[in-house]
Amino acid sequence: MDSARNLPLLNDYQTYLRVEKGLRPLTCEAYDGDLKTFAEFIEGRHGVLLTAAQQDVRPSSNTCATMPSTRAQRRAS
């Protein structure tokens, strides 16, 4: 799955961060990676970023257990 449906919005946001906010390239890349991961999560629930609602963002207990960051946090503790 990719974030194709959200790609125009993500590209516009990257431009905003670089041009308007003057953020450094590595900061923009970090934001881009995180936002693409989030966009893929939302698209997995058949949504897009502009119309995502709180219930789209709140993961179920099954989803939480399989998210990479949650697994990594469990291993670290």
PyMOL Python script that loads the backbone (N, CA, C, O; Angstrom):
from pymol import cmd

cmd.read_pdbstr("""\
ATOM      1  N   MET A   1       0.845  -1.173   0.000  1.00  0.00           N
ATOM      2  CA  MET A   1       0.000   0.000   0.000  1.00  0.00           C
ATOM      3  C   MET A   1       0.893   1.239   0.000  1.00  0.00           C
ATOM      4  O   MET A   1       1.939   1.250   0.649  1.00  0.00           O
ATOM      5  N   ASP A   2       0.496   2.255  -0.706  1.00  0.00           N
ATOM      6  CA  ASP A   2       1.265   3.498  -0.695  1.00  0.00           C
ATOM      7  C   ASP A   2       0.344   4.661  -0.361  1.00  0.00           C
ATOM      8  O   ASP A   2      -0.868   4.495  -0.230  1.00  0.00           O
ATOM      9  N   SER A   3       0.920   5.803  -0.229  1.00  0.00           N
ATOM     10  CA  SER A   3       0.137   6.980   0.147  1.00  0.00           C
ATOM     11  C   SER A   3      -0.223   7.815  -1.070  1.00  0.00           C
ATOM     12  O   SER A   3      -0.209   9.044  -1.000  1.00  0.00           O
ATOM     13  N   ALA A   4      -0.546   7.170  -2.187  1.00  0.00           N
ATOM     14  CA  ALA A   4      -0.793   7.865  -3.446  1.00  0.00           C
ATOM     15  C   ALA A   4      -1.951   8.846  -3.373  1.00  0.00           C
ATOM     16  O   ALA A   4      -1.873   9.936  -3.939  1.00  0.00           O
ATOM     17  N   ARG A   5      -3.019   8.476  -2.686  1.00  0.00           N
ATOM     18  CA  ARG A   5      -4.171   9.389  -2.613  1.00  0.00           C
ATOM     19  C   ARG A   5      -3.842  10.645  -1.820  1.00  0.00           C
ATOM     20  O   ARG A   5      -4.463  11.690  -2.016  1.00  0.00           O
ATOM     21  N   ASN A   6      -2.878  10.544  -0.935  1.00  0.00           N
ATOM     22  CA  ASN A   6      -2.494  11.687  -0.111  1.00  0.00           C
ATOM     23  C   ASN A   6      -1.258  12.403  -0.632  1.00  0.00           C
ATOM     24  O   ASN A   6      -0.842  13.412  -0.062  1.00  0.00           O
ATOM     25  N   LEU A   7      -0.668  11.897  -1.704  1.00  0.00           N
ATOM     26  CA  LEU A   7       0.593  12.424  -2.194  1.00  0.00           C
ATOM     27  C   LEU A   7       0.561  13.924  -2.511  1.00  0.00           C
ATOM     28  O   LEU A   7       1.497  14.626  -2.129  1.00  0.00           O
ATOM     29  N   PRO A   8      -0.466  14.449  -3.190  1.00  0.00           N
ATOM     30  CA  PRO A   8      -0.478  15.901  -3.452  1.00  0.00           C
ATOM     31  C   PRO A   8      -0.448  16.729  -2.161  1.00  0.00           C
ATOM     32  O   PRO A   8       0.255  17.736  -2.084  1.00  0.00           O
ATOM     33  N   LEU A   9      -1.201  16.308  -1.164  1.00  0.00           N
ATOM     34  CA  LEU A   9      -1.220  17.027   0.106  1.00  0.00           C
ATOM     35  C   LEU A   9       0.145  16.942   0.792  1.00  0.00           C
ATOM     36  O   LEU A   9       0.635  17.937   1.325  1.00  0.00           O
ATOM     37  N   LEU A  10       0.756  15.760   0.779  1.00  0.00           N
ATOM     38  CA  LEU A  10       2.067  15.584   1.399  1.00  0.00           C
ATOM     39  C   LEU A  10       3.127  16.427   0.689  1.00  0.00           C
ATOM     40  O   LEU A  10       3.986  17.021   1.341  1.00  0.00           O
ATOM     41  N   ASN A  11       3.069  16.480  -0.636  1.00  0.00           N
ATOM     42  CA  ASN A  11       4.017  17.299  -1.402  1.00  0.00           C
ATOM     43  C   ASN A  11       3.842  18.787  -1.087  1.00  0.00           C
ATOM     44  O   ASN A  11       4.821  19.516  -0.925  1.00  0.00           O
ATOM     45  N   ASP A  12       2.588  19.225  -1.004  1.00  0.00           N
ATOM     46  CA  ASP A  12       2.325  20.633  -0.657  1.00  0.00           C
ATOM     47  C   ASP A  12       2.856  20.957   0.733  1.00  0.00           C
ATOM     48  O   ASP A  12       3.404  22.037   0.955  1.00  0.00           O
ATOM     49  N   TYR A  13       2.695  20.027   1.665  1.00  0.00           N
ATOM     50  CA  TYR A  13       3.174  20.264   3.027  1.00  0.00           C
ATOM     51  C   TYR A  13       4.699  20.326   3.062  1.00  0.00           C
ATOM     52  O   TYR A  13       5.268  21.132   3.798  1.00  0.00           O
ATOM     53  N   GLN A  14       5.362  19.482   2.276  1.00  0.00           N
ATOM     54  CA  GLN A  14       6.820  19.522   2.209  1.00  0.00           C
ATOM     55  C   GLN A  14       7.297  20.871   1.672  1.00  0.00           C
ATOM     56  O   GLN A  14       8.262  21.438   2.184  1.00  0.00           O
ATOM     57  N   THR A  15       6.632  21.375   0.658  1.00  0.00           N
ATOM     58  CA  THR A  15       6.966  22.687   0.110  1.00  0.00           C
ATOM     59  C   THR A  15       6.772  23.767   1.171  1.00  0.00           C
ATOM     60  O   THR A  15       7.617  24.649   1.325  1.00  0.00           O
ATOM     61  N   TYR A  16       5.676  23.700   1.890  1.00  0.00           N
ATOM     62  CA  TYR A  16       5.407  24.652   2.965  1.00  0.00           C
ATOM     63  C   TYR A  16       6.523  24.624   4.012  1.00  0.00           C
ATOM     64  O   TYR A  16       7.005  25.673   4.438  1.00  0.00           O
ATOM     65  N   LEU A  17       6.930  23.425   4.422  1.00  0.00           N
ATOM     66  CA  LEU A  17       7.974  23.315   5.443  1.00  0.00           C
ATOM     67  C   LEU A  17       9.299  23.917   4.975  1.00  0.00           C
ATOM     68  O   LEU A  17       9.993  24.593   5.735  1.00  0.00           O
ATOM     69  N   ARG A  18       9.635  23.657   3.702  1.00  0.00           N
ATOM     70  CA  ARG A  18      10.909  24.162   3.174  1.00  0.00           C
ATOM     71  C   ARG A  18      10.858  25.666   2.921  1.00  0.00           C
ATOM     72  O   ARG A  18      11.752  26.403   3.337  1.00  0.00           O
ATOM     73  N   VAL A  19       9.815  26.114   2.243  1.00  0.00           N
ATOM     74  CA  VAL A  19       9.769  27.500   1.778  1.00  0.00           C
ATOM     75  C   VAL A  19       9.279  28.462   2.870  1.00  0.00           C
ATOM     76  O   VAL A  19       9.942  29.454   3.173  1.00  0.00           O
ATOM     77  N   GLU A  20       8.136  28.165   3.445  1.00  0.00           N
ATOM     78  CA  GLU A  20       7.535  29.083   4.409  1.00  0.00           C
ATOM     79  C   GLU A  20       8.177  28.994   5.793  1.00  0.00           C
ATOM     80  O   GLU A  20       8.423  30.014   6.436  1.00  0.00           O
ATOM     81  N   LYS A  21       8.446  27.768   6.245  1.00  0.00           N
ATOM     82  CA  LYS A  21       8.999  27.590   7.588  1.00  0.00           C
ATOM     83  C   LYS A  21      10.521  27.582   7.597  1.00  0.00           C
ATOM     84  O   LYS A  21      11.132  27.771   8.649  1.00  0.00           O
ATOM     85  N   GLY A  22      11.142  27.366   6.439  1.00  0.00           N
ATOM     86  CA  GLY A  22      12.592  27.380   6.343  1.00  0.00           C
ATOM     87  C   GLY A  22      13.279  26.231   7.076  1.00  0.00           C
ATOM     88  O   GLY A  22      14.400  26.378   7.562  1.00  0.00           O
ATOM     89  N   LEU A  23      12.602  25.088   7.152  1.00  0.00           N
ATOM     90  CA  LEU A  23      13.194  23.955   7.864  1.00  0.00           C
ATOM     91  C   LEU A  23      14.312  23.315   7.046  1.00  0.00           C
ATOM     92  O   LEU A  23      14.317  23.378   5.817  1.00  0.00           O
ATOM     93  N   ARG A  24      15.243  22.707   7.744  1.00  0.00           N
ATOM     94  CA  ARG A  24      16.392  22.052   7.115  1.00  0.00           C
ATOM     95  C   ARG A  24      15.930  20.804   6.373  1.00  0.00           C
ATOM     96  O   ARG A  24      14.919  20.204   6.739  1.00  0.00           O
ATOM     97  N   PRO A  25      16.667  20.407   5.327  1.00  0.00           N
ATOM     98  CA  PRO A  25      16.278  19.241   4.518  1.00  0.00           C
ATOM     99  C   PRO A  25      16.090  17.959   5.324  1.00  0.00           C
ATOM    100  O   PRO A  25      15.136  17.220   5.077  1.00  0.00           O
ATOM    101  N   LEU A  26      16.964  17.677   6.273  1.00  0.00           N
ATOM    102  CA  LEU A  26      16.817  16.439   7.042  1.00  0.00           C
ATOM    103  C   LEU A  26      15.584  16.469   7.938  1.00  0.00           C
ATOM    104  O   LEU A  26      14.966  15.431   8.173  1.00  0.00           O
ATOM    105  N   THR A  27      15.229  17.622   8.430  1.00  0.00           N
ATOM    106  CA  THR A  27      14.011  17.758   9.221  1.00  0.00           C
ATOM    107  C   THR A  27      12.791  17.486   8.344  1.00  0.00           C
ATOM    108  O   THR A  27      11.863  16.786   8.748  1.00  0.00           O
ATOM    109  N   CYS A  28      12.810  18.052   7.137  1.00  0.00           N
ATOM    110  CA  CYS A  28      11.711  17.825   6.195  1.00  0.00           C
ATOM    111  C   CYS A  28      11.597  16.353   5.833  1.00  0.00           C
ATOM    112  O   CYS A  28      10.491  15.819   5.743  1.00  0.00           O
ATOM    113  N   GLU A  29      12.736  15.690   5.623  1.00  0.00           N
ATOM    114  CA  GLU A  29      12.716  14.256   5.308  1.00  0.00           C
ATOM    115  C   GLU A  29      12.123  13.448   6.456  1.00  0.00           C
ATOM    116  O   GLU A  29      11.356  12.513   6.227  1.00  0.00           O
ATOM    117  N   ALA A  30      12.471  13.802   7.681  1.00  0.00           N
ATOM    118  CA  ALA A  30      11.929  13.095   8.841  1.00  0.00           C
ATOM    119  C   ALA A  30      10.413  13.280   8.919  1.00  0.00           C
ATOM    120  O   ALA A  30       9.682  12.313   9.131  1.00  0.00           O
ATOM    121  N   TYR A  31       9.941  14.510   8.750  1.00  0.00           N
ATOM    122  CA  TYR A  31       8.502  14.762   8.755  1.00  0.00           C
ATOM    123  C   TYR A  31       7.836  13.975   7.637  1.00  0.00           C
ATOM    124  O   TYR A  31       6.777  13.380   7.838  1.00  0.00           O
ATOM    125  N   ASP A  32       8.452  13.971   6.461  1.00  0.00           N
ATOM    126  CA  ASP A  32       7.880  13.288   5.310  1.00  0.00           C
ATOM    127  C   ASP A  32       7.715  11.790   5.584  1.00  0.00           C
ATOM    128  O   ASP A  32       6.670  11.212   5.284  1.00  0.00           O
ATOM    129  N   GLY A  33       8.730  11.175   6.145  1.00  0.00           N
ATOM    130  CA  GLY A  33       8.638   9.748   6.446  1.00  0.00           C
ATOM    131  C   GLY A  33       7.535   9.441   7.439  1.00  0.00           C
ATOM    132  O   GLY A  33       6.771   8.493   7.254  1.00  0.00           O
ATOM    133  N   ASP A  34       7.448  10.240   8.493  1.00  0.00           N
ATOM    134  CA  ASP A  34       6.402  10.025   9.497  1.00  0.00           C
ATOM    135  C   ASP A  34       5.010  10.248   8.916  1.00  0.00           C
ATOM    136  O   ASP A  34       4.088   9.475   9.177  1.00  0.00           O
ATOM    137  N   LEU A  35       4.864  11.306   8.131  1.00  0.00           N
ATOM    138  CA  LEU A  35       3.550  11.597   7.552  1.00  0.00           C
ATOM    139  C   LEU A  35       3.129  10.553   6.518  1.00  0.00           C
ATOM    140  O   LEU A  35       1.946  10.230   6.414  1.00  0.00           O
ATOM    141  N   LYS A  36       4.085  10.022   5.755  1.00  0.00           N
ATOM    142  CA  LYS A  36       3.744   8.964   4.804  1.00  0.00           C
ATOM    143  C   LYS A  36       3.296   7.702   5.533  1.00  0.00           C
ATOM    144  O   LYS A  36       2.363   7.028   5.096  1.00  0.00           O
ATOM    145  N   THR A  37       3.957   7.384   6.640  1.00  0.00           N
ATOM    146  CA  THR A  37       3.535   6.233   7.439  1.00  0.00           C
ATOM    147  C   THR A  37       2.124   6.443   7.969  1.00  0.00           C
ATOM    148  O   THR A  37       1.299   5.530   7.929  1.00  0.00           O
ATOM    149  N   PHE A  38       1.848   7.643   8.465  1.00  0.00           N
ATOM    150  CA  PHE A  38       0.516   7.955   8.974  1.00  0.00           C
ATOM    151  C   PHE A  38      -0.518   7.916   7.849  1.00  0.00           C
ATOM    152  O   PHE A  38      -1.622   7.405   8.035  1.00  0.00           O
ATOM    153  N   ALA A  39      -0.160   8.455   6.685  1.00  0.00           N
ATOM    154  CA  ALA A  39      -1.083   8.447   5.542  1.00  0.00           C
ATOM    155  C   ALA A  39      -1.414   7.016   5.129  1.00  0.00           C
ATOM    156  O   ALA A  39      -2.563   6.718   4.804  1.00  0.00           O
ATOM    157  N   GLU A  40      -0.426   6.136   5.140  1.00  0.00           N
ATOM    158  CA  GLU A  40      -0.675   4.735   4.806  1.00  0.00           C
ATOM    159  C   GLU A  40      -1.601   4.086   5.832  1.00  0.00           C
ATOM    160  O   GLU A  40      -2.458   3.280   5.470  1.00  0.00           O
ATOM    161  N   PHE A  41      -1.437   4.429   7.090  1.00  0.00           N
ATOM    162  CA  PHE A  41      -2.320   3.927   8.141  1.00  0.00           C
ATOM    163  C   PHE A  41      -3.756   4.373   7.884  1.00  0.00           C
ATOM    164  O   PHE A  41      -4.688   3.572   7.959  1.00  0.00           O
ATOM    165  N   ILE A  42      -3.927   5.666   7.577  1.00  0.00           N
ATOM    166  CA  ILE A  42      -5.269   6.200   7.306  1.00  0.00           C
ATOM    167  C   ILE A  42      -5.849   5.559   6.052  1.00  0.00           C
ATOM    168  O   ILE A  42      -7.028   5.203   6.034  1.00  0.00           O
ATOM    169  N   GLU A  43      -5.047   5.404   5.005  1.00  0.00           N
ATOM    170  CA  GLU A  43      -5.539   4.779   3.781  1.00  0.00           C
ATOM    171  C   GLU A  43      -5.916   3.323   4.013  1.00  0.00           C
ATOM    172  O   GLU A  43      -6.826   2.804   3.366  1.00  0.00           O
ATOM    173  N   GLY A  44      -5.221   2.664   4.932  1.00  0.00           N
ATOM    174  CA  GLY A  44      -5.578   1.291   5.283  1.00  0.00           C
ATOM    175  C   GLY A  44      -6.973   1.198   5.883  1.00  0.00           C
ATOM    176  O   GLY A  44      -7.595   0.135   5.891  1.00  0.00           O
ATOM    177  N   ARG A  45      -7.442   2.310   6.375  1.00  0.00           N
ATOM    178  CA  ARG A  45      -8.805   2.388   6.913  1.00  0.00           C
ATOM    179  C   ARG A  45      -9.728   3.063   5.901  1.00  0.00           C
ATOM    180  O   ARG A  45     -10.803   3.547   6.255  1.00  0.00           O
ATOM    181  N   HIS A  46      -9.302   3.090   4.651  1.00  0.00           N
ATOM    182  CA  HIS A  46     -10.076   3.640   3.529  1.00  0.00           C
ATOM    183  C   HIS A  46     -10.357   5.125   3.695  1.00  0.00           C
ATOM    184  O   HIS A  46     -11.457   5.596   3.406  1.00  0.00           O
ATOM    185  N   GLY A  47      -9.365   5.849   4.157  1.00  0.00           N
ATOM    186  CA  GLY A  47      -9.537   7.286   4.346  1.00  0.00           C
ATOM    187  C   GLY A  47      -8.430   8.078   3.691  1.00  0.00           C
ATOM    188  O   GLY A  47      -7.478   7.518   3.149  1.00  0.00           O
ATOM    189  N   VAL A  48      -8.569   9.372   3.748  1.00  0.00           N
ATOM    190  CA  VAL A  48      -7.535  10.291   3.286  1.00  0.00           C
ATOM    191  C   VAL A  48      -7.289  11.304   4.399  1.00  0.00           C
ATOM    192  O   VAL A  48      -8.155  11.518   5.248  1.00  0.00           O
ATOM    193  N   LEU A  49      -6.135  11.915   4.399  1.00  0.00           N
ATOM    194  CA  LEU A  49      -5.755  12.810   5.483  1.00  0.00           C
ATOM    195  C   LEU A  49      -6.733  13.967   5.674  1.00  0.00           C
ATOM    196  O   LEU A  49      -7.065  14.316   6.806  1.00  0.00           O
ATOM    197  N   LEU A  50      -7.189  14.557   4.589  1.00  0.00           N
ATOM    198  CA  LEU A  50      -8.061  15.732   4.706  1.00  0.00           C
ATOM    199  C   LEU A  50      -9.400  15.431   5.350  1.00  0.00           C
ATOM    200  O   LEU A  50     -10.011  16.323   5.940  1.00  0.00           O
ATOM    201  N   THR A  51      -9.871  14.191   5.252  1.00  0.00           N
ATOM    202  CA  THR A  51     -11.185  13.857   5.806  1.00  0.00           C
ATOM    203  C   THR A  51     -11.091  12.927   7.007  1.00  0.00           C
ATOM    204  O   THR A  51     -12.115  12.456   7.501  1.00  0.00           O
ATOM    205  N   ALA A  52      -9.883  12.656   7.482  1.00  0.00           N
ATOM    206  CA  ALA A  52      -9.725  11.759   8.629  1.00  0.00           C
ATOM    207  C   ALA A  52     -10.381  12.369   9.866  1.00  0.00           C
ATOM    208  O   ALA A  52     -10.240  13.558  10.151  1.00  0.00           O
ATOM    209  N   ALA A  53     -11.095  11.523  10.581  1.00  0.00           N
ATOM    210  CA  ALA A  53     -11.752  11.934  11.817  1.00  0.00           C
ATOM    211  C   ALA A  53     -11.081  11.226  12.989  1.00  0.00           C
ATOM    212  O   ALA A  53     -10.258  10.331  12.796  1.00  0.00           O
ATOM    213  N   GLN A  54     -11.431  11.626  14.183  1.00  0.00           N
ATOM    214  CA  GLN A  54     -10.802  11.065  15.370  1.00  0.00           C
ATOM    215  C   GLN A  54     -10.951   9.539  15.415  1.00  0.00           C
ATOM    216  O   GLN A  54     -10.008   8.850  15.803  1.00  0.00           O
ATOM    217  N   GLN A  55     -12.092   9.004  15.033  1.00  0.00           N
ATOM    218  CA  GLN A  55     -12.269   7.558  15.068  1.00  0.00           C
ATOM    219  C   GLN A  55     -11.384   6.843  14.044  1.00  0.00           C
ATOM    220  O   GLN A  55     -11.081   5.662  14.213  1.00  0.00           O
ATOM    221  N   ASP A  56     -10.966   7.542  12.987  1.00  0.00           N
ATOM    222  CA  ASP A  56     -10.040   6.954  12.013  1.00  0.00           C
ATOM    223  C   ASP A  56      -8.630   6.858  12.578  1.00  0.00           C
ATOM    224  O   ASP A  56      -7.854   5.984  12.192  1.00  0.00           O
ATOM    225  N   VAL A  57      -8.309   7.747  13.478  1.00  0.00           N
ATOM    226  CA  VAL A  57      -6.963   7.831  14.025  1.00  0.00           C
ATOM    227  C   VAL A  57      -6.796   6.918  15.234  1.00  0.00           C
ATOM    228  O   VAL A  57      -5.710   6.389  15.474  1.00  0.00           O
ATOM    229  N   ARG A  58      -7.857   6.736  15.985  1.00  0.00           N
ATOM    230  CA  ARG A  58      -7.788   5.917  17.190  1.00  0.00           C
ATOM    231  C   ARG A  58      -7.708   4.448  16.785  1.00  0.00           C
ATOM    232  O   ARG A  58      -8.689   3.892  16.293  1.00  0.00           O
ATOM    233  N   PRO A  59      -6.553   3.813  16.986  1.00  0.00           N
ATOM    234  CA  PRO A  59      -6.412   2.415  16.579  1.00  0.00           C
ATOM    235  C   PRO A  59      -7.160   1.471  17.515  1.00  0.00           C
ATOM    236  O   PRO A  59      -7.347   1.751  18.699  1.00  0.00           O
ATOM    237  N   SER A  60      -7.576   0.354  16.949  1.00  0.00           N
ATOM    238  CA  SER A  60      -8.172  -0.685  17.783  1.00  0.00           C
ATOM    239  C   SER A  60      -7.053  -1.403  18.529  1.00  0.00           C
ATOM    240  O   SER A  60      -5.880  -1.214  18.206  1.00  0.00           O
ATOM    241  N   SER A  61      -7.388  -2.206  19.502  1.00  0.00           N
ATOM    242  CA  SER A  61      -6.353  -2.927  20.255  1.00  0.00           C
ATOM    243  C   SER A  61      -5.585  -3.875  19.347  1.00  0.00           C
ATOM    244  O   SER A  61      -4.389  -4.084  19.553  1.00  0.00           O
ATOM    245  N   ASN A  62      -6.245  -4.457  18.341  1.00  0.00           N
ATOM    246  CA  ASN A  62      -5.558  -5.352  17.397  1.00  0.00           C
ATOM    247  C   ASN A  62      -4.554  -4.576  16.549  1.00  0.00           C
ATOM    248  O   ASN A  62      -3.449  -5.056  16.300  1.00  0.00           O
ATOM    249  N   THR A  63      -4.931  -3.391  16.111  1.00  0.00           N
ATOM    250  CA  THR A  63      -4.038  -2.580  15.290  1.00  0.00           C
ATOM    251  C   THR A  63      -2.825  -2.150  16.090  1.00  0.00           C
ATOM    252  O   THR A  63      -1.702  -2.188  15.587  1.00  0.00           O
ATOM    253  N   CYS A  64      -3.040  -1.743  17.327  1.00  0.00           N
ATOM    254  CA  CYS A  64      -1.934  -1.296  18.174  1.00  0.00           C
ATOM    255  C   CYS A  64      -0.903  -2.404  18.358  1.00  0.00           C
ATOM    256  O   CYS A  64       0.300  -2.145  18.341  1.00  0.00           O
ATOM    257  N   ALA A  65      -1.359  -3.598  18.528  1.00  0.00           N
ATOM    258  CA  ALA A  65      -0.443  -4.708  18.792  1.00  0.00           C
ATOM    259  C   ALA A  65       0.460  -5.004  17.609  1.00  0.00           C
ATOM    260  O   ALA A  65       1.534  -5.580  17.782  1.00  0.00           O
ATOM    261  N   THR A  66       0.046  -4.621  16.411  1.00  0.00           N
ATOM    262  CA  THR A  66       0.834  -4.940  15.227  1.00  0.00           C
ATOM    263  C   THR A  66       1.604  -3.755  14.667  1.00  0.00           C
ATOM    264  O   THR A  66       2.343  -3.913  13.696  1.00  0.00           O
ATOM    265  N   MET A  67       1.453  -2.590  15.246  1.00  0.00           N
ATOM    266  CA  MET A  67       2.173  -1.425  14.739  1.00  0.00           C
ATOM    267  C   MET A  67       3.653  -1.546  15.083  1.00  0.00           C
ATOM    268  O   MET A  67       3.981  -1.913  16.212  1.00  0.00           O
ATOM    269  N   PRO A  68       4.573  -1.247  14.136  1.00  0.00           N
ATOM    270  CA  PRO A  68       6.002  -1.410  14.365  1.00  0.00           C
ATOM    271  C   PRO A  68       6.513  -0.666  15.587  1.00  0.00           C
ATOM    272  O   PRO A  68       7.322  -1.215  16.336  1.00  0.00           O
ATOM    273  N   SER A  69       6.069   0.563  15.813  1.00  0.00           N
ATOM    274  CA  SER A  69       6.582   1.323  16.945  1.00  0.00           C
ATOM    275  C   SER A  69       6.196   0.668  18.267  1.00  0.00           C
ATOM    276  O   SER A  69       6.976   0.694  19.218  1.00  0.00           O
ATOM    277  N   THR A  70       5.009   0.085  18.338  1.00  0.00           N
ATOM    278  CA  THR A  70       4.569  -0.577  19.563  1.00  0.00           C
ATOM    279  C   THR A  70       5.414  -1.819  19.824  1.00  0.00           C
ATOM    280  O   THR A  70       5.810  -2.074  20.962  1.00  0.00           O
ATOM    281  N   ARG A  71       5.690  -2.585  18.786  1.00  0.00           N
ATOM    282  CA  ARG A  71       6.522  -3.782  18.956  1.00  0.00           C
ATOM    283  C   ARG A  71       7.914  -3.403  19.420  1.00  0.00           C
ATOM    284  O   ARG A  71       8.484  -4.070  20.284  1.00  0.00           O
ATOM    285  N   ALA A  72       8.474  -2.329  18.851  1.00  0.00           N
ATOM    286  CA  ALA A  72       9.818  -1.895  19.227  1.00  0.00           C
ATOM    287  C   ALA A  72       9.846  -1.410  20.676  1.00  0.00           C
ATOM    288  O   ALA A  72      10.804  -1.676  21.401  1.00  0.00           O
ATOM    289  N   GLN A  73       8.810  -0.706  21.096  1.00  0.00           N
ATOM    290  CA  GLN A  73       8.751  -0.224  22.471  1.00  0.00           C
ATOM    291  C   GLN A  73       8.666  -1.387  23.444  1.00  0.00           C
ATOM    292  O   GLN A  73       9.278  -1.346  24.512  1.00  0.00           O
ATOM    293  N   ARG A  74       7.915  -2.426  23.091  1.00  0.00           N
ATOM    294  CA  ARG A  74       7.795  -3.588  23.968  1.00  0.00           C
ATOM    295  C   ARG A  74       9.135  -4.298  24.111  1.00  0.00           C
ATOM    296  O   ARG A  74       9.486  -4.742  25.205  1.00  0.00           O
ATOM    297  N   ARG A  75       9.893  -4.412  23.008  1.00  0.00           N
ATOM    298  CA  ARG A  75      11.195  -5.061  23.076  1.00  0.00           C
ATOM    299  C   ARG A  75      12.167  -4.258  23.941  1.00  0.00           C
ATOM    300  O   ARG A  75      13.014  -4.828  24.629  1.00  0.00           O
ATOM    301  N   ALA A  76      12.037  -2.931  23.899  1.00  0.00           N
ATOM    302  CA  ALA A  76      12.962  -2.081  24.637  1.00  0.00           C
ATOM    303  C   ALA A  76      12.705  -2.108  26.147  1.00  0.00           C
ATOM    304  O   ALA A  76      13.599  -1.812  26.939  1.00  0.00           O
ATOM    305  N   SER A  77      11.485  -2.462  26.536  1.00  0.00           N
ATOM    306  CA  SER A  77      11.171  -2.434  27.981  1.00  0.00           C
ATOM    307  C   SER A  77      11.433  -3.753  28.664  1.00  0.00           C
ATOM    308  O   SER A  77      11.217  -3.878  29.869  1.00  0.00           O
TER     309      SER A  77
END
""", "prot")
cmd.dss("prot")
cmd.show_as("cartoon", "prot")
cmd.util.cbc("prot")
cmd.orient("prot")
